[in-house]
Amino acid sequence: MKKKYVFITILLILVCALSVSLVACNHKHKWQSEWSTDSTHHWHNCSKKNCDEQGDKAEHNFVYEQDSNSHWQVCSTCGYTTAKVEHNYAIKYHDTQCWSECEQCGNTKDVQDHDFTPLDPFCRRCGFKKGTENLIYKLNSDNNSYSLVGINVDIDTAKSALNPKVVVSEYYKGLPVTSIGDRVFAFTNITSVYLPKTITKIGERAFKGCKLLSEIIIPQSVTTISDGTFEECYGITIKAEAKSAQSGWSMDSWGINQFCKFPIVWNCKNNNIANDGYEYFIDKDTNIKFGIKKENTIGNYDGTAIIAQQPHNQNMLDALGSLKIDSGSVSYNNLTYKITSVADYAFYQNELIMSVTLPTNVKKIGDYAFGNCTNIKTFTWTSDSYTLPNEYGIEEIGIGAFMNCTNLTEFSLPKKVSVIQAGLLQGCVKLTKIVINNNVKVISKNAFNGCEELSVISYDGTVNEWNSIKKEENWDTDTGAYTMQYGA
């Protein structure tokens, strides 16, 4: 019975407490006019005694206010104010002016026109790079950006009228330049091009036929590269700041084919590792581009270097147009690499070279390495001597390595070469004499096709008519390379 009374007493107490609570909250709130705040929110308190309800609670709606030295934030609703902070200025610019701007509040100071020197395209105040004259920009449909769409010269004079060192402006009329239009630079004689970090798209065949363009850096901002962008760009090195190809890069249609090969160097600002297993860099002494061969893993040091690509400009040659690689080795990252070969297409269609001298330790010349170098007249094999140790001397020359060298008049085959590959000297129309060493066991089809001036061939130091010299079983002597002057 006692337990029953205790239970009833507790129940009555709970009912009373609930009733008091309901009566206490059953009123119309009257909110105080002043805001209550903390660092993140503001609200109105209820003015009724013993009521802890909060009305209109919300996060602060901050806006910046500033003076010449500092900035702070003020809630536009309740007036809550943060502590003052000194401005944090960074250099900003567009195509005509530069200034200092606080990165937090946007306060600006020191607004000035760019300061370009006559010979320097960079503003000395902000580093903005002045765009090349005669380029045409068009306002995009978003009305907030421009595209580079053409050259403001007659198409027949574009090659001579356009500065060969092109700078695409980062801004035009105060707005960013975001794309390169279709075929803008096609078949012009540009040697270099600067793309600003505002560029997001490169149009179809934008650089088609720019055979003197030796290197281009693709900013990480570029998300679209269209079909055939680098078609017929021979010997170009494409450096991509992105660590891998973007989804919008039409790499299969860039124009890479058997007559247009070039390296692509990934993440060029950091490690210069190429996706084909080579590293590329410029040797300070010769200004010739080398590729460091890496076997198995990127970090493996095998001590050899391959001449992979080169700039198509006069800086790589002497005054007489001679390509000389005299050192025979190159240093990179505190390691020394011996130059042992010339890669496929390394100097393909380079019309500036007039003569070539290779170092003694080069053993291999790749396919089409000097193909279509129409101004080459002489090759010098510094390793072509029996007095050198056996590890020296060219041993292999690839298919079409000197094809269409139309100014070549004489050619002496290196003494260690035993196979003359197909099309080796095809199309060398001024070739009158070739020295074939006594080690040659194979002459492949069309090796001398089109060499209509070739009248005598020296073999093992003696001069013979073609039809009277000793021929190996694997010599293809019926290639269409010889006229009737060689006999029946």
Salt bridges, closest charged atoms under 4 A:
ASP67 OD2 - LYS84 NZ 3.73
ASP95 OD1 - HIS94 ND1 3.70
ASP115 OD2 - ARG124 NH2 2.94
GLU170 OE2 - LYS197 NZ 2.94
GLU204 OE1 - ARG205 NH1 3.91
GLU215 OE1 - LYS239 NZ 3.66
GLU215 OE1 - LYS289 NZ 3.21
GLU231 OE1 - ARG205 NE 3.72
GLU231 OE2 - LYS208 NZ 2.97
GLU241 OE2 - LYS269 NZ 3.40
GLU295 OE2 - LYS293 NZ 3.00
GLU351 OE2 - LYS211 NZ 2.93
ASP384 OD1 - LYS415 NZ 3.80
GLU472 OE2 - LYS441 NZ 3.96
ASP476 OD2 - LYS445 NZ 3.54
